[in-house]
Amino acid sequence: MLMNTLIVAEKPSVANRIANALGGGKEQRKAGRDKVSYYELETGTGTVYVAAAVGHLFTIRQSGSERGYPVLNIEWAPSYEVGKKSEHTKDYLDTLKDIAKKCGRFINACDFDIEGTVIGTNIIKEVDKKNLKESAMRMKFSTTTTQDLRESYEHLMPLDMSNFYAGEARHMLDWLWGINLSRALTSAVYGASMRQMLSIGRVQGPALAIVAEREKEIAKFKPEPFWRIIALINSIEFLNTRGDIFEKKTASDAFEESKAKKGGAVVEEVEVKEQQTAPYPPFDLTSLQIEASRALHLDPSITLALAQSLYEKAYISYPRTSSQKLPPTLGLPRIISDISKNPAYSQLAGKLISGKRYTPHEGTKTDEAHPAIFPTGVMPSGLTAQEARLYDMIARRFLACFAEFATVGRTKVTAAIGNERYSASGATILKPGWLEFYTYAKIDEKMLPDFKKGARVSVSDVQMQDLETQPPRRYTKAGLISELEKRNVGTKATRAQVIDTLFRRRYVEGATNIIVTNFGMSVYDTLAENAGMIVEVDTTRQLEEDMEKISQNKIKEEDVIEEGKKMLLDALKQFDKNKEQIATNMRKGLRESSILGKCPVDGGDLLVRRSRAGKQFVACGNYPKCTNTYSLPQNALILPTGKTCEHCHTPFIRVIRKGRRPFEMDLDPKCVTKKDWAGYGEEAPAKAAEAKPEEPAPLPAQPAIREEKKLAKPKAKPKAKAKMKKKAVRKKNKSDDADVPTTTL
């Protein structure tokens, strides 16, 4: 019996690869709605259609029209009905609906994770009104190579509904917490002079709490003095074996004793040993983001986007994994053989092949859905510079897993100067092993002279160093992702997004280390003191654990959602009880965070304000007594610098736009500092930026990725009637919280 099949892919590029893999070049490309493409291929059992989504075609929205909070009635709805940015998804959904009318079987071929399951299952539920268990199946693959896609199609699985229920619960709870808490927070400060949208969410609150608590540790840290005694023996620095000495008298006595006897030292011990150093395990997503931040200076969000691009092009396996395992079923000898055909790795891979080294050194972390990240063996081509660097790091890390342990020679020499003992250590790589493969790992080599036990050696100098203890380090983005993972807050796929949201909301700033702004600290302090559940890590951790249990069939979705609603209502009850105090604290924090400097006219505070039209500008806080104002660049984050222009006496501000180089400027448009500028306001002062290079912006820039656009051609400009129709649909359905994401994490 013939039966047509619709395969739903998550993105056009993956739909293209699936069609090519199954069709072997015989597939036909067809045009759907508004030139959205899909593929058609004939089989002995019927026609197979391969069509793509563009991420989520459905999203959560409230089912009523309430503008306040709490709002608990929600529903799935087509994304194009909810937000303007999702209008383009309508043509993809309509194309899938048209094809579905001709099909009796449906296959979810979206990424095999909770998000991919939600995307594909929602589409199938919409286009197929039958029983999902009877008509729908699941493709599971960890790479988009032709071989893996064919094997996945030949070994279809039932729909992973437990993952769908877990994902649905996460979307619903994230939306409920995000929209309700954000509305509550915004309502507390919204007034005649405060028109700033604020957001907080189930994961965003605890993430802010983690960095805010670290900031408080740094602020209250009191440095403690300590001393180190250093002796220069045969031109090598030896450290007194007392280490860090926290009593000055002890340090002074040791220093004086050594200084008095510095005419010579006696070598008491020479310890030489060989140390076997194991290779690093293969990458999971978190370790990839941390290593790419350290070695390649990539933002974690950019790392994920680059890895996703490499995956869609079939060059690496699925990146959103928690696993550090490489099971034999992957065909590891074949992958290494394929990599050996790449001139960049032929010598390294050849060593593994000749030594028949096909057993990897693995880590402890596991993931039921996917293995660790690995190169597929497909020869990369057409990569951007960033993609090439990330691919190289992944490929070398993979190959290094199979290499021999490195052998490092460790030498420790102990010498006595009078009654004081000193030691020095050295390291030498005796056998590089895996270090030859993974060049991103470094072992600092330090050669020591040939010391002999019992020999007298010269002491050329003795020093006592005055030092102070240092405060805890601030988190980097990669470091915060690691901390969130340790505390089981958020998911591997969304943690970077949560951190980016903290930057967009001006809660934090910093190019390398995350610094909590005064505004961000006021948000945290206010919530911690008056509505602690919103920022407590334990609150969201409990929900995370419950949602994991849904996917393991240990607990029902509805039970978790009801528990999450109850916890939300408890948090809102606590918030409302202290709302007046929250409003007072938040308005104070907003005002302080908006101060850019002093007004040159009357000395009042210059504040960032917004007009009724939403345009930001600077005004004196003594209005209406002082009516001094300045225009500002729009669609930009404005930060104070603490500096004042010596010419016009207005404050210097830092202007940050997403995807552009940040720059500094004073507020007076007629100041002599702007005489060479081509424009002011919306035009970035290019010459000024070139004259003074700036550090990277704290807001994440978009990665330079050449996305595959084979399926969807540029969308034609809609006719006036169609445009008006879409606008009417939008007006009817869109949320009143324009600045709050559909799902606030």
C-alpha positions in Angstrom: 0.0 0.0 0.0 1.4 3.4 -1.0 1.6 6.1 1.6 3.2 9.5 1.2 5.5 10.7 4.0 6.4 14.2 5.2 9.8 14.6 6.9 10.0 17.8 9.0 13.6 19.3 9.4 14.5 22.0 11.8 16.2 24.3 9.3 16.4 24.6 5.5 20.0 23.6 5.4 19.3 20.3 7.2 16.3 19.7 4.9 18.6 20.0 2.0 21.1 17.5 3.4 18.3 15.0 4.3 16.8 15.2 0.8 20.2 14.8 -0.8 21.0 11.8 1.5 17.8 10.0 0.8 17.4 11.0 -2.8 20.9 10.4 -4.0 20.6 13.3 -6.5 17.2 12.2 -7.8 15.2 14.4 -5.4 13.3 17.3 -7.0 13.2 20.8 -5.5 9.7 22.3 -5.4 8.4 25.8 -4.5 5.9 26.1 -1.7 4.2 29.3 -0.3 5.9 32.5 -1.3 8.8 30.5 -2.9 9.6 28.6 0.3 11.3 25.4 -1.0 10.8 21.8 -0.2 12.0 18.5 -1.7 10.1 15.6 -3.3 11.4 12.1 -4.0 9.7 9.0 -5.2 10.1 5.6 -3.5 8.6 2.2 -3.9 6.2 2.9 -1.0 5.1 6.4 -2.0 6.3 10.0 -2.3 8.6 11.4 0.4 8.5 15.1 1.0 11.2 16.9 3.0 10.3 20.3 4.2 11.8 22.7 6.8 10.8 24.8 9.7 12.9 27.8 10.7 13.2 27.0 14.3 10.0 27.3 16.4 6.9 27.8 14.3 4.8 27.8 17.5 5.3 29.7 20.7 3.5 30.3 24.0 1.1 33.1 24.5 -1.6 34.0 27.0 -5.1 32.9 26.0 -6.8 35.9 27.5 -6.4 39.6 27.2 -5.3 40.5 30.7 -2.6 43.2 30.9 -1.7 42.8 34.5 -0.5 39.8 36.5 -0.8 37.1 37.5 -1.7 35.5 34.1 -1.8 31.7 34.2 -3.9 30.9 31.1 -1.6 30.1 28.2 -1.7 28.3 24.9 0.5 27.3 21.9 0.0 29.6 18.9 1.7 30.1 15.5 4.7 32.3 16.1 3.8 34.6 13.3 0.6 35.6 15.2 2.6 36.5 18.3 5.6 38.6 17.2 6.5 40.8 14.2 10.0 39.2 14.0 8.3 35.8 13.3 6.2 36.9 10.4 8.4 35.0 8.0 7.4 31.7 9.6 3.9 31.8 8.3 5.0 30.8 4.8 6.9 27.8 6.2 4.0 26.6 8.3 1.5 27.0 5.4 3.9 25.1 3.1 4.0 22.3 5.6 0.2 22.3 5.9 -0.2 22.1 2.2 2.1 19.1 1.9 0.6 17.4 4.9 -2.8 17.1 3.1 -1.2 14.6 0.7 0.5 12.5 3.4 -0.4 9.7 5.8 2.9 9.4 7.6 5.0 12.1 9.4 8.6 12.1 10.6 10.1 14.5 13.0 13.7 15.0 11.8 14.5 18.1 13.9 17.5 18.1 16.2 17.3 15.2 18.6 17.1 17.2 21.8 14.2 18.6 23.8 13.9 21.8 21.7 14.0 19.8 18.4 11.4 17.5 19.7 9.1 20.4 20.7 9.6 22.1 17.3 8.8 19.0 15.2 6.1 17.5 17.4 4.2 20.8 17.5 4.2 21.0 13.7 3.1 17.4 13.3 0.3 18.0 15.9 -0.9 20.9 13.8 -0.8 19.3 10.4 -1.8 15.8 11.4 -5.1 15.6 13.3 -4.8 11.8 13.7 -3.4 9.9 16.6 0.4 10.7 16.8 1.3 7.2 17.9 -0.2 5.8 14.7 1.1 8.2 12.0 4.3 9.8 13.4 7.9 8.7 13.8 11.2 10.1 14.9 14.6 10.3 13.2 17.6 10.3 15.5 21.0 11.4 14.2 24.1 13.0 15.7 25.6 14.2 12.5 24.2 15.3 9.2 26.4 13.1 7.1 24.8 11.1 4.3 25.5 7.8 6.0 24.0 8.8 9.4 20.9 10.4 7.8 20.2 7.3 5.7 20.7 5.0 8.8 18.4 7.2 10.8 15.7 7.0 8.2 16.1 3.2 7.9 15.8 2.8 11.7 12.9 5.1 12.6 11.9 5.5 16.3 8.5 6.3 17.9 8.0 9.9 18.7 9.9 10.8 21.9 6.8 12.2 23.6 8.4 12.2 27.1 10.9 14.7 25.8 8.1 16.7 24.2 6.2 16.9 27.5 9.4 17.9 29.3 10.1 20.6 26.7 6.5 21.8 26.8 6.6 22.1 30.6 9.9 24.1 30.3 8.4 26.5 27.7 5.3 27.0 29.7 7.0 27.6 33.0 9.6 29.9 31.5 6.9 31.9 29.9 4.7 32.1 33.0 7.6 33.1 35.3 9.1 35.5 32.8 6.0 37.4 31.8 4.5 37.5 35.3 7.7 38.5 37.1 8.7 41.0 34.4 5.2 42.6 34.5 5.4 42.8 38.3 8.9 44.4 38.2 8.0 46.8 35.5 4.7 47.8 37.2 6.6 48.7 40.4 8.7 51.4 38.7 6.5 52.5 35.8 5.3 56.1 36.1 5.5 59.5 34.7 9.3 59.7 34.9 10.1 56.0 34.7 9.2 54.2 31.4 11.7 51.5 31.3 10.8 47.9 30.7 12.4 45.5 33.1 12.7 41.7 33.0 13.5 38.9 35.3 12.9 35.2 34.8 13.1 31.7 36.3 16.8 31.4 35.3 17.7 35.0 34.8 17.1 35.8 38.5 19.4 33.1 39.9 22.0 34.0 37.3 22.0 37.6 38.4 22.2 36.4 42.0 25.4 34.4 41.3 27.3 37.4 39.8 25.8 39.8 42.3 27.0 37.7 45.3 30.4 37.5 43.7 30.4 41.3 43.3 29.6 41.6 47.0 32.4 39.3 48.0 34.8 41.5 46.1 33.4 44.7 47.6 33.7 43.5 51.2 37.0 41.8 50.7 39.8 43.2 52.9 43.3 42.5 51.6 45.6 40.9 54.1 49.4 41.4 53.9 51.7 38.5 53.6 55.3 38.0 52.7 57.4 35.6 50.5 61.2 35.1 50.8 62.9 34.5 47.5 66.6 33.4 47.2 68.5 33.6 43.9 70.6 30.4 43.7 72.6 29.8 40.6 70.5 32.3 38.8 67.3 30.4 39.7 64.5 31.7 42.0 64.0 29.5 45.1 61.0 30.0 47.3 61.2 29.7 51.1 59.4 26.5 52.0 57.3 28.4 54.5 55.4 29.6 51.5 53.1 32.6 52.1 54.0 34.0 55.6 51.3 36.0 57.3 53.3 37.1 60.4 55.8 39.9 59.5 58.2 39.0 62.4 58.4 35.4 61.1 59.1 36.7 57.6 61.6 39.2 58.8 63.5 36.6 60.9 63.6 34.2 58.0 64.8 37.0 55.7 67.5 38.2 58.1 68.7 34.6 58.7 69.0 33.9 55.0 70.6 37.3 54.2 73.2 36.8 56.9 74.1 33.4 55.4 73.7 34.2 51.7 77.4 33.5 51.1 76.3 30.0 50.2 73.7 27.3 50.3 73.7 23.5 50.5 71.6 21.3 48.2 69.8 19.0 50.5 67.5 17.1 48.1 67.2 16.6 44.3 64.0 14.8 43.4 63.5 13.7 39.8 60.4 11.9 38.6 58.4 11.2 35.5 54.7 12.0 35.4 52.2 10.5 32.9 49.7 13.1 31.8 46.4 11.9 30.3 44.8 13.6 27.3 41.9 15.9 27.8 38.5 14.2 27.2 36.5 15.1 24.1 34.4 18.2 24.1 30.9 18.6 25.5 29.2 21.9 24.8 30.2 23.6 28.1 33.9 22.6 27.9 33.9 23.7 24.2 32.6 27.1 25.2 35.1 27.4 28.1 38.0 26.4 25.9 37.0 28.5 23.0 36.8 31.5 25.3 40.3 30.8 26.7 42.1 29.8 23.6 40.2 31.6 20.8 38.7 34.5 22.7 35.2 33.7 21.4 32.0 34.7 23.2 30.1 31.5 24.3 27.1 32.5 22.2 29.3 32.9 19.1 30.9 29.5 19.9 27.5 27.8 19.9 26.4 29.5 16.7 29.7 28.5 15.0 29.4 25.0 16.2 25.8 24.8 15.0 26.9 26.0 11.6 29.6 23.3 11.4 27.1 20.7 12.4 24.5 21.7 9.8 27.3 21.5 7.2 28.1 17.9 8.4 31.6 18.8 9.6 31.0 18.0 13.3 28.5 16.2 15.4 25.6 17.7 17.2 27.1 20.4 19.6 24.3 20.7 22.2 25.5 17.6 24.2 26.6 17.0 27.8 28.5 13.9 26.9 32.3 13.3 27.0 31.9 9.8 25.6 32.9 8.4 22.1 31.2 5.0 21.8 32.6 2.4 19.4 29.3 2.4 17.4 30.4 5.7 15.9 32.9 3.9 13.7 35.9 5.6 15.2 38.5 3.9 12.9 36.6 5.1 9.9 36.4 8.7 11.2 40.1 8.8 11.9 40.8 7.3 8.4 38.6 10.0 6.8 40.3 12.8 8.8 43.7 11.4 7.6 42.8 12.5 4.1 42.8 16.1 5.3 46.4 17.4 4.8 46.2 19.5 8.0 45.8 16.3 10.1 47.2 13.5 7.9 50.4 13.1 9.8 48.7 13.0 13.2 45.8 10.7 12.1 48.4 8.5 10.4 50.2 7.9 13.7 47.0 6.7 15.3 46.2 4.4 12.4 49.7 2.9 12.3 49.6 2.3 16.0 46.0 1.0 15.8 45.0 3.5 18.5 41.2 3.5 18.3 40.3 3.5 22.0 39.7 7.1 23.2 40.4 8.6 26.6 37.0 9.7 27.8 35.5 12.0 30.5 32.8 11.1 33.1 29.9 13.2 31.7 27.2 11.4 29.7 24.2 12.3 27.6 21.6 9.7 26.6 20.8 11.6 23.3 24.2 12.3 21.8 27.9 11.5 22.1 30.7 14.0 22.7 31.4 16.5 19.9 33.6 15.0 17.2 34.6 15.8 13.6 32.7 13.6 11.1 35.6 13.2 8.7 33.9 15.2 6.0 36.5 17.5 4.4 35.6 21.1 5.4 35.4 23.8 2.7 34.3 27.4 2.5 34.6 28.0 6.2 34.8 31.5 7.7 38.0 32.3 9.7 36.1 31.8 13.0 34.6 28.5 11.8 38.0 27.2 10.7 39.6 28.0 14.0 36.9 26.3 16.0 36.9 23.3 13.7 40.6 22.9 14.1 40.3 22.9 17.9 37.6 20.3 17.8 39.5 18.1 15.3 42.7 18.2 17.3 41.0 17.6 20.6 39.3 14.5 19.1 42.5 13.1 17.7 44.4 13.8 20.9 41.9 11.5 22.8 43.4 8.5 21.0 47.1 9.5 21.4 49.6 8.3 24.0 49.9 9.9 27.4 52.4 12.7 27.6 55.5 12.2 29.8 56.7 15.2 31.8 59.9 15.2 33.8 59.4 16.9 37.1 62.5 18.1 39.1 62.3 19.5 42.7 65.5 20.9 44.3 65.6 21.8 48.0 68.5 23.9 49.4 69.3 25.2 52.9 70.6 28.7 53.7 71.4 28.5 57.3 68.3 27.3 59.1 65.9 28.2 56.3 64.9 25.9 53.5 64.2 26.9 49.9 62.9 25.0 46.9 62.6 25.3 43.2 60.7 23.1 40.6 61.3 22.5 37.0 59.3 20.7 34.2 60.4 19.2 30.9 58.4 17.4 28.3 60.1 14.1 27.8 57.6 12.6 25.4 54.9 14.9 23.9 52.3 12.2 23.3 48.9 13.8 23.0 50.4 17.3 23.4 51.7 17.0 19.8 48.1 16.6 18.7 46.3 19.2 20.8 48.5 22.3 20.4 46.0 24.4 22.4 47.2 22.8 25.6 50.4 24.2 27.1 52.7 22.9 29.8 55.1 25.6 31.0 58.6 24.1 30.7 61.3 25.3 33.1 64.8 24.0 32.9 66.8 23.7 36.1 70.6 23.5 36.2 72.2 20.2 37.2 72.1 20.4 41.0 73.9 17.7 43.0 72.8 16.6 46.4 75.3 17.9 49.1 76.9 20.5 46.8 77.5 24.0 48.0 76.0 26.6 45.6 76.2 30.4 45.4 73.4 32.7 46.6 73.5 36.0 44.7 70.5 37.7 46.4 67.7 37.3 49.0 64.5 39.3 48.8 61.5 39.7 51.0 58.4 40.4 48.9 55.5 42.5 50.4 52.3 41.2 49.0 48.5 41.3 49.6 45.8 38.7 49.3 43.5 39.2 46.2 39.7 39.3 46.1 37.8 36.5 44.3 37.9 36.8 40.6 34.9 38.0 38.7 33.2 35.5 36.4 33.8 35.5 32.7 30.9 34.5 30.5 32.4 31.0 30.0 33.1 30.8 33.8 29.5 31.7 34.6 28.2 29.1 32.2 30.3 26.5 34.0 29.0 27.8 37.4 25.4 27.6 36.2 26.0 24.0 35.0 27.5 23.0 38.4 24.4 24.4 40.1 22.0 22.8 37.6 20.5 26.1 36.6 19.3 26.5 33.0 20.2 24.2 30.1 23.3 23.7 28.1 21.6 25.3 25.1 20.2 28.4 26.9 22.8 29.4 29.5 24.7 31.7 27.1 21.4 33.3 26.0 20.5 34.0 29.7 23.9 35.7 30.2 23.4 37.8 27.1 20.0 38.9 28.5 21.7 40.2 31.6 23.8 42.4 29.4 20.9 43.6 27.3 19.0 44.6 30.5 22.0 46.6 31.7 22.2 44.4 34.8 25.9 43.6 34.0 28.7 44.9 31.8 32.3 44.2 31.0 34.2 43.0 27.9 36.1 40.2 29.7 35.0 40.0 33.3 31.3 40.3 34.2 30.7 43.4 36.4 27.4 44.0 38.0 26.1 47.5 37.3 24.7 49.7 40.0 21.3 49.2 38.4 21.8 45.4 38.3 22.8 45.4 42.0 19.8 47.5 42.9 17.5 45.0 41.1 19.2 42.0 42.9 19.3 43.7 46.4 15.7 44.8 46.1 14.4 41.3 45.1 16.7 39.4 47.5 15.4 41.5 50.4 11.7 41.7 49.4 11.0 38.7 47.1 13.8 36.2 47.6 12.2 33.3 45.8 12.7 35.1 42.5 16.5 35.1 42.8 17.1 31.9 44.8 19.0 29.2 43.0 17.2 26.5 44.9 13.8 27.6 43.4 14.8 27.1 39.8 17.0 24.0 40.6 14.0 22.2 41.9 12.0 22.9 38.8 15.0 21.8 36.6 15.2 18.5 38.4 11.4 17.9 38.0 11.5 18.7 34.3 14.3 16.1 33.9 12.1 13.6 35.6 9.4 14.2 33.0 11.7 13.1 30.2 12.5 10.0 32.3 8.8 9.2 32.7 9.2 9.5 36.5 6.7 12.4 36.9 3.8 13.8 35.0 4.0 17.1 33.0 0.8 18.5 34.5 2.1 17.9 38.1 5.3 19.9 37.4 3.4 22.7 35.7 1.0 23.0 38.6 3.8 23.0 41.1 5.6 25.6 39.1 2.5 27.8 39.1 2.1 27.4 42.8 5.7 28.5 43.4 5.2 31.4 41.0 2.1 32.6 42.9 4.0 32.3 46.2 6.8 34.5 44.7 4.3 37.0 43.4 2.5 37.1 46.8 5.8 37.9 48.5 6.5 40.5 45.8 3.1 42.2 46.2 3.5 42.3 50.0 6.6 44.4 49.7 5.8 46.1 46.4 5.9 49.7 47.8 9.4 49.1 49.2 10.4 47.4 45.9 9.2 50.4 43.9 11.1 52.9 46.1 14.3 50.9 45.9 14.0 50.3 42.1 13.3 53.9 41.3 16.3 55.0 43.3 18.4 52.4 41.5 17.1 53.4 38.1 17.8 57.1 38.8 21.3 56.4 40.0 22.1 54.2 37.0 20.9 56.9 34.7 23.3 59.6 36.0 25.9 60.4 33.4 27.6 63.3 35.2 27.0 66.9 36.2 25.1 69.5 34.2 27.5 72.3 33.1 24.7 74.9 33.4 23.6 74.4 37.1 25.5 71.4 38.4 22.5 69.1 38.6 22.6 65.4 37.7 22.4 64.7 33.9 20.0 61.8 33.5 19.0 59.5 30.6 15.4 60.1 29.8 12.9 58.9 27.2 10.4 61.0 25.3 6.8 60.0 24.8 7.9 58.7 21.4 10.4 56.4 23.1 13.5 58.4 22.0 16.3 58.5 24.6 17.9 61.9 25.5 19.8 63.5 28.3 18.1 66.1 30.6 19.1 67.9 33.8 17.6 66.4 36.9 16.7 69.9 38.1 14.0 70.3 35.4 11.9 72.5 35.2 14.3 74.9 36.9 17.0 73.8 34.4 15.9 72.9 30.8 19.3 71.9 29.5 19.1 68.8 27.3 21.3 66.8 24.9 20.4 64.3 22.2 21.7 60.8 22.3 22.4 58.0 19.7 19.3 55.8 19.5 19.2 52.0 19.8 22.3 52.0 21.9 23.4 51.3 25.4 24.6 54.5 27.1 27.0 54.1 30.0 28.8 56.8 32.1 32.6 56.9 32.0 33.3 59.2 34.9 35.3 61.6 32.6 34.5 65.1 31.6 35.4 67.0 28.4 37.9 69.7 29.0 36.5 71.8 26.2 32.7 71.7 26.6 32.6 70.4 30.2 30.0 67.8 29.4 30.4 64.2 30.5 32.0 61.6 28.3 29.7 58.6 27.7 30.3 55.2 26.3 28.0 54.2 23.4 27.5 50.5 22.7 25.5 49.1 19.8 25.1 45.4 19.0 27.5 44.3 16.3 29.4 47.6 16.2 32.6 48.9 17.8 31.8 50.9 21.0 33.1 54.4 21.2 33.2 57.4 23.7 31.9 60.8 23.1 31.0 64.0 25.0 27.4 65.2 25.0 27.8 68.6 23.2 27.2 68.2 19.5 29.1 71.4 18.8 32.2 70.6 20.8 35.6 70.9 19.0 36.1 67.2 19.6 33.6 66.5 16.9 34.9 68.8 14.2 36.1 65.9 12.0 32.9 63.8 12.5 30.8 63.1 9.4 27.6 63.1 11.5 26.1 63.0 14.9 23.5 60.9 16.7 22.6 58.0 14.5 25.9 58.1 12.5 28.8 56.4 14.4 31.9 58.6 14.6 34.1 56.3 12.6 37.2 58.6 12.6 37.1 58.9 16.4 36.8 55.2 16.8 39.7 54.6 14.6 41.8 57.1 16.4 41.2 55.3 19.7 40.8 51.5 19.5 38.2 50.2 21.9 37.9 46.9 23.7 35.1 44.5 22.6 31.6 45.5 23.5 29.9 43.6 26.4 26.9 43.0 24.2 27.5 39.9 22.1 28.2 40.5 18.4 26.7 38.4 15.7 29.1 35.7 14.4 30.5 36.0 10.9 28.7 32.9 9.6 27.7 32.5 6.0 24.4 30.6 6.6 23.3 28.2 3.9 20.3 29.8 2.1 19.7 27.2 -0.6 16.0 26.6 0.2 14.6 30.0 0.9 15.1 32.8 -1.6 14.8 36.5 -0.6 11.2 37.1 0.2 9.4 39.4 -2.2 8.0 42.6 -0.8 4.3 41.9 0.1 1.6 43.8 -1.6 -0.2 46.5 0.3 -3.3 44.4 1.0 -1.3 41.4 2.3 0.8 43.7 4.4 -2.3 45.3 5.9 -3.7 41.9 6.6 -0.6 40.7 8.4 -0.5 44.0 10.4 -4.1 43.4 11.5 -3.3 39.8 12.6 -0.3 41.1 14.6 -2.3 43.8 16.3 -4.9 41.3 17.3 -2.6 38.7 18.7 0.7 40.2 19.9 1.5 40.5 23.5 1.4 43.9 25.2 4.9 43.2 26.7 6.9 44.3 23.7 10.2 44.3 25.5 9.7 41.0 27.2 10.8 37.9 25.2 8.1 35.4 24.4 9.9 33.0 26.7 11.9 34.8 29.3 14.5 32.5 30.7 
